[in-house]
């Protein structure tokens, strides 16, 4: 798969070297809900599946989570027909490194396309009481390997996930 990715990069005019790009970004968002509600949207498998696992991709085939320190999470999507690699699995594997209920979730993760590891990350979610709601702070520290989506696209992906997260929180209110 690495050879195919590098060939695609060459055809697309992207760098083809074996490289690692390091990046950290922080996303902050205020939600008009208590920390317990936000935490539940991470901890409850059905809630998390709705905002994280059941993306707009028709190819989601696996979402498994064991939400506890040392527990693992696995999500597998299959890339669509309009992508450079139609039908190839995109897998996200995570381990929950630390959990403080209603306050903090830390996970390490790897994203894999086919059999090629694209990136490794440490993601810290902090839930901070703020006025009449909660400030969610997501700090993403990543190492992106050749042929990966890169920091900008990863941040855009997390921002889209937090839009879905907000919809999940509103769903609970309705």
Rosetta silent file (secondary structure, phi, psi, omega in degrees, C-alpha in Angstrom):
SEQUENCE: XXXXXXXXXXXXXXXXXXXXXXXXXXXXXXXXXXXXXXXXXXXXXXXXXXXXXXXXXXXXXXXXXXXXXXXXXXXXXXXXXXXXXXXXXXXXXXXXXXXXXXXXXXXXXXXXXXXXXXXXXXXXXXXXXXXXXXXXXXXXXXXXXXXXXXXXXXXXXXXXXXXXXXXXXXXXXX
SCORE:     score description
SCORE:     0.000 S_00000001
   1 L     0.000  -36.431  178.929    0.000    0.000    0.000 S_00000001
   2 H   -58.232  -42.771  179.478    2.890    2.411    0.713 S_00000001
   3 H   -60.140  -43.669  179.052    4.074    2.035   -2.883 S_00000001
   4 H   -63.925  -40.775  179.532    0.564    2.851   -4.167 S_00000001
   5 H   -64.211  -45.220  179.501    0.327    5.873   -1.881 S_00000001
   6 H   -64.396  -37.106  176.404    3.704    7.181   -2.997 S_00000001
   7 H   -63.888  -42.618  177.900    2.737    6.642   -6.648 S_00000001
   8 H   -61.557  -43.754  179.161   -0.500    8.568   -6.059 S_00000001
   9 H   -58.508  -43.447  179.219    1.450   11.379   -4.368 S_00000001
  10 H   -61.940  -44.531  179.238    3.767   11.593   -7.370 S_00000001
  11 H   -65.938  -32.682 -178.303    0.863   11.769   -9.824 S_00000001
  12 L   -87.349   -0.086 -179.906   -0.878   14.394   -7.670 S_00000001
  13 L    77.654   18.813  179.325    2.290   16.488   -7.402 S_00000001
  14 L   -92.914  158.257  178.891    2.638   15.795   -3.671 S_00000001
  15 L   -58.795  141.533 -177.907    5.960   15.079   -1.916 S_00000001
  16 L  -112.204    3.272 -178.294    7.041   11.452   -2.289 S_00000001
  17 L   -72.481  156.761  171.898    9.809   11.341    0.312 S_00000001
  18 L   -77.341  108.914 -173.062    9.662    9.203    3.425 S_00000001
  19 L  -136.371  163.949  170.687    8.848   11.959    5.904 S_00000001
  20 E  -132.272  127.220  175.956    7.297   12.693    9.277 S_00000001
  21 E  -110.904  125.218  178.256    5.441   15.920    9.937 S_00000001
  22 E  -100.232  141.235 -178.678    4.793   16.834   13.567 S_00000001
  23 E  -155.818  145.768  172.315    1.908   19.086   14.461 S_00000001
  24 E  -128.560  133.291  171.902   -0.153   20.201   17.432 S_00000001
  25 E  -136.380  155.933 -179.700   -3.488   21.951   17.192 S_00000001
  26 E  -126.544  131.236  175.380   -6.084   22.931   19.774 S_00000001
  27 E  -116.585  128.068  177.450   -9.819   23.187   19.167 S_00000001
  28 E  -121.528  137.018  179.923  -11.965   24.933   21.779 S_00000001
  29 E  -148.571  135.385  176.031  -15.736   25.015   21.738 S_00000001
  30 E   -96.843  134.448  178.385  -18.322   26.080   24.303 S_00000001
  31 E  -121.186  140.275 -178.447  -21.468   24.000   24.679 S_00000001
  32 L   -82.668   46.952 -177.270  -24.533   25.074   26.692 S_00000001
  33 L  -138.650  155.444  178.270  -24.584   21.771   28.577 S_00000001
  34 L   -70.640  157.804  179.540  -23.005   20.474   31.794 S_00000001
  35 H   -54.027  -33.859 -178.991  -19.760   18.468   31.631 S_00000001
  36 H   -60.352  -37.371  179.644  -21.675   15.277   32.473 S_00000001
  37 H   -69.230  -41.602  178.518  -23.646   15.483   29.229 S_00000001
  38 H   -65.410  -44.141  179.782  -20.517   15.980   27.126 S_00000001
  39 H   -59.064  -43.260 -179.529  -18.714   13.179   28.920 S_00000001
  40 H   -60.479  -32.669  179.569  -21.661   10.832   28.321 S_00000001
  41 H   -70.010  -18.389  172.519  -21.425   11.512   24.566 S_00000001
  42 H   -91.777  -39.725 -170.619  -17.889   10.061   24.699 S_00000001
  43 H   -80.806  -34.843 -177.225  -18.514    7.294   27.243 S_00000001
  44 L   -81.674  118.151 -175.493  -21.808    5.840   25.997 S_00000001
  45 H   -57.002  -38.980 -178.752  -21.088    3.586   22.976 S_00000001
  46 H   -69.295  -40.067  177.875  -24.394    4.299   21.204 S_00000001
  47 H   -65.137  -45.310 -178.991  -24.051    8.055   21.580 S_00000001
  48 H   -66.078  -36.722  177.782  -20.451    8.018   20.389 S_00000001
  49 H   -57.855  -41.778 -176.978  -21.340    5.773   17.464 S_00000001
  50 H   -63.588  -41.543 -175.726  -23.890    8.349   16.267 S_00000001
  51 H   -96.067  -21.263 -175.597  -21.487   11.294   16.200 S_00000001
  52 H  -112.125  -43.936 -173.482  -18.153    9.538   15.635 S_00000001
  53 H   -87.598  -31.983 -177.231  -18.732    6.116   14.111 S_00000001
  54 L   -99.120   66.997 -179.721  -21.673    6.663   11.779 S_00000001
  55 L   -72.526  179.840 -178.675  -20.156    9.300    9.542 S_00000001
  56 L   -67.814  -10.978 -179.840  -21.587   10.304    6.208 S_00000001
  57 L   -69.084  127.662  178.001  -19.479    7.591    4.591 S_00000001
  58 L   -70.907   -8.874 -173.722  -21.648    4.715    3.379 S_00000001
  59 L   -97.744   16.924  178.078  -18.700    2.392    3.998 S_00000001
  60 L   -67.713  119.829 -177.338  -18.592    2.376    7.814 S_00000001
  61 L  -115.338  -21.796 -177.621  -18.268   -1.281    8.682 S_00000001
  62 E  -142.270  133.704  165.731  -16.958   -1.388   12.263 S_00000001
  63 E  -142.036  112.931  179.594  -17.297    0.747   15.375 S_00000001
  64 E  -131.252  136.460  178.034  -16.188   -0.869   18.626 S_00000001
  65 E  -143.501  140.332  176.135  -15.335    0.878   21.864 S_00000001
  66 L  -127.130   86.147 -169.938  -14.310   -0.242   25.351 S_00000001
  67 L   -79.051   89.687  175.079  -14.371    3.050   27.242 S_00000001
  68 L  -162.866  159.072  177.569  -12.025    2.519   30.191 S_00000001
  69 L   -59.241  126.843 -176.316   -8.369    3.206   30.902 S_00000001
  70 L    88.867  -11.379  178.128   -6.484    0.673   28.778 S_00000001
  71 L   -73.037  162.973 -176.389   -9.603    0.000   26.696 S_00000001
  72 E  -120.769  157.771  175.454   -9.497    0.176   22.928 S_00000001
  73 E  -133.538  138.933  179.739  -11.591    1.698   20.198 S_00000001
  74 E  -137.275  129.132  176.254  -11.655    0.610   16.555 S_00000001
  75 E  -129.311  132.207  179.149  -13.411    2.245   13.645 S_00000001
  76 E  -127.325  126.121  173.962  -13.172    0.972   10.064 S_00000001
  77 E  -118.155  157.557  172.629  -14.484    2.832    7.013 S_00000001
  78 E  -114.659  128.434 -176.441  -14.134    1.889    3.383 S_00000001
  79 L   -63.392  142.767 -174.775  -13.119    4.671    1.048 S_00000001
  80 L   -76.614  174.112 -175.475  -15.737    5.689   -1.480 S_00000001
  81 L   -67.537  -20.643 -178.670  -15.687    5.393   -5.274 S_00000001
  82 L   -96.308   20.352  178.587  -14.605    9.033   -5.772 S_00000001
  83 L  -107.382  165.886  177.894  -11.392    8.626   -3.755 S_00000001
  84 L   -64.275  -20.301 -176.293   -7.918    7.643   -4.987 S_00000001
  85 L  -131.743   68.817 -176.674   -8.324    4.232   -3.290 S_00000001
  86 L   -57.971  133.227  176.386  -11.960    3.062   -3.675 S_00000001
  87 L    82.013  -10.001 -178.863  -12.953    0.298   -1.279 S_00000001
  88 L   -73.317  137.010  179.943   -9.681    0.411    0.688 S_00000001
  89 E   -72.788  139.572  171.335  -10.235    0.295    4.466 S_00000001
  90 E  -114.118  114.743 -172.408   -9.407    3.347    6.570 S_00000001
  91 E  -114.886  134.830  172.350   -8.923    2.182   10.155 S_00000001
  92 E  -115.595  120.328  178.287   -8.613    4.231   13.316 S_00000001
  93 E  -113.557  128.387 -178.373   -7.218    2.328   16.322 S_00000001
  94 E  -133.135  153.183  172.550   -7.186    4.041   19.723 S_00000001
  95 E  -125.715  131.263  176.986   -6.264    3.211   23.305 S_00000001
  96 E   -79.144  112.292 -175.930   -7.716    5.148   26.223 S_00000001
  97 E   -87.120  -33.998 -178.815   -4.668    6.248   28.206 S_00000001
  98 E  -154.245  139.748  176.666   -6.411    8.274   30.927 S_00000001
  99 E  -140.559  123.585  171.000  -10.005    8.987   31.894 S_00000001
 100 E  -119.228  107.032 -173.963  -11.181   11.324   34.650 S_00000001
 101 L   -47.751  133.101  176.782  -14.995   11.226   34.551 S_00000001
 102 L    65.601    9.624 -177.695  -16.566   14.508   33.459 S_00000001
 103 L  -132.842  -46.423 -172.086  -13.133   16.167   33.205 S_00000001
 104 E  -153.007  142.315  173.507  -10.571   14.531   30.891 S_00000001
 105 E  -135.276  126.434  177.974  -10.145   11.814   28.263 S_00000001
 106 E  -123.528  129.928  178.740   -6.721   11.023   26.791 S_00000001
 107 E  -137.820  144.333  171.035   -6.257    8.584   23.940 S_00000001
 108 E  -102.078  144.560 -177.057   -3.427    7.501   21.708 S_00000001
 109 E  -149.672  159.887  173.874   -4.392    6.513   18.200 S_00000001
 110 E  -131.747  140.712  174.352   -3.154    5.436   14.804 S_00000001
 111 E  -110.179  131.985 -173.843   -4.826    5.929   11.452 S_00000001
 112 E  -129.249  130.766  174.169   -4.163    3.242    8.859 S_00000001
 113 E  -111.281  121.400 -172.941   -5.117    3.173    5.171 S_00000001
 114 L    61.532 -116.760  176.284   -5.007   -0.359    3.805 S_00000001
 115 L  -114.447   16.401 -177.964   -1.907   -1.688    5.553 S_00000001
 116 E  -107.136  120.435  176.113   -0.061    1.677    5.692 S_00000001
 117 E   -71.995  119.968 -178.750    0.045    3.628    8.963 S_00000001
 118 E   -87.831  -35.375 -174.853   -0.688    7.268    8.061 S_00000001
 119 E  -162.150  160.227  171.923   -0.326    8.864   11.468 S_00000001
 120 E  -131.399  138.468 -172.921    0.015    8.408   15.204 S_00000001
 121 E  -141.116  156.508  167.394   -1.589   10.848   17.614 S_00000001
 122 E  -119.516  122.533 -177.445   -2.167   11.753   21.227 S_00000001
 123 E  -119.776  125.478  177.863   -5.561   13.401   21.740 S_00000001
 124 E  -115.498  123.699  176.144   -6.550   15.061   25.013 S_00000001
 125 E  -107.984  122.269  176.584  -10.155   16.099   25.585 S_00000001
 126 E  -115.010  136.466  178.505  -10.721   18.439   28.531 S_00000001
 127 E  -113.726  109.413 -172.487  -14.187   19.347   29.798 S_00000001
 128 E  -115.546  117.719  176.850  -14.038   22.650   31.690 S_00000001
 129 E   -54.590  136.511 -175.144  -17.097   24.154   33.417 S_00000001
 130 E  -148.948  106.129  178.729  -17.716   27.571   31.894 S_00000001
 131 L    57.523 -119.785 -178.850  -20.566   29.870   32.892 S_00000001
 132 L   -97.127   15.743 -178.276  -23.798   28.048   32.090 S_00000001
 133 E  -151.395 -144.253 -176.453  -22.111   25.314   30.089 S_00000001
 134 E  -139.509  135.856  170.911  -18.843   23.547   29.326 S_00000001
 135 E   -92.967  122.993  173.445  -15.759   24.447   27.347 S_00000001
 136 E   -96.147  126.218  176.301  -14.447   21.444   25.439 S_00000001
 137 E  -119.305  119.261  178.487  -10.727   21.719   24.691 S_00000001
 138 E  -110.866  117.968  175.793   -9.254   19.176   22.287 S_00000001
 139 E  -109.005  118.911 -177.629   -5.469   19.104   21.999 S_00000001
 140 E  -112.269  118.656  177.117   -4.255   16.939   19.117 S_00000001
 141 E  -114.452  116.529 -172.474   -0.539   16.099   18.919 S_00000001
 142 E  -130.388  152.428  168.240    0.258   14.155   15.798 S_00000001
 143 E  -115.738  117.414 -176.252    3.005   12.595   13.743 S_00000001
 144 E  -107.104  127.639 -175.900    1.904   12.416   10.113 S_00000001
 145 E   -99.210  166.379 -178.540    3.740   10.044    7.791 S_00000001
 146 L   -46.598  140.280  177.911    4.227   10.173    4.020 S_00000001
 147 L    75.312   10.420 -178.185    1.000    9.971    2.076 S_00000001
 148 L   -87.346  175.998 -179.507   -1.087   11.018    5.084 S_00000001
 149 L   -74.489  -22.005  177.268   -3.895   13.510    5.216 S_00000001
 150 H    83.384  163.388 -174.744   -1.709   16.042    7.050 S_00000001
 151 H   -61.102  -39.834 -176.895   -2.407   18.357    9.969 S_00000001
 152 H   -64.146  -46.010 -179.670   -4.768   20.749    8.158 S_00000001
 153 H   -68.546  -35.395  178.932   -7.099   18.018    6.955 S_00000001
 154 H   -65.379  -43.020  177.549   -6.975   16.261   10.321 S_00000001
 155 H   -62.386  -42.176  177.595   -7.968   19.456   12.127 S_00000001
 156 H   -60.876  -38.449  177.641  -10.802   19.988    9.638 S_00000001
 157 H   -63.292  -43.619  178.122  -11.913   16.414   10.319 S_00000001
 158 H   -65.911  -38.787  178.076  -11.997   16.984   14.076 S_00000001
 159 H   -62.460  -41.332  176.923  -13.919   20.237   13.601 S_00000001
 160 H   -64.110  -39.322  177.094  -16.506   18.375   11.516 S_00000001
 161 H   -62.159  -40.458 -179.607  -16.718   15.706   14.227 S_00000001
 162 H   -70.287  -24.938  170.835  -17.375   18.367   16.868 S_00000001
 163 H   -64.988  -43.720  177.391  -20.214   19.738   14.690 S_00000001
 164 H   -66.567  -36.362  176.655  -21.718   16.234   14.773 S_00000001
 165 H   -58.837  -45.888  178.296  -20.976   16.093   18.512 S_00000001
 166 H   -60.296  -40.465  177.067  -23.058   19.284   18.996 S_00000001
 167 H   -62.350  -39.366  177.929  -25.917   17.666   17.060 S_00000001
 168 H   -63.935  -42.523  179.313  -25.722   14.650   19.352 S_00000001
 169 H   -62.679  -39.980  178.415  -25.889   16.886   22.424 S_00000001
 170 H   -68.713  -33.140  178.089  -28.961   18.656   21.000 S_00000001
 171 H   -59.450  -39.094  179.421  -30.548   15.321   20.210 S_00000001
 172 H   -65.168  -31.134 -178.028  -30.449   14.491   23.892 S_00000001
 173 H   -74.958  -37.428 -176.047  -32.281   17.729   24.720 S_00000001
 174 L   -67.215    0.000    0.000  -35.075   17.152   22.179 S_00000001
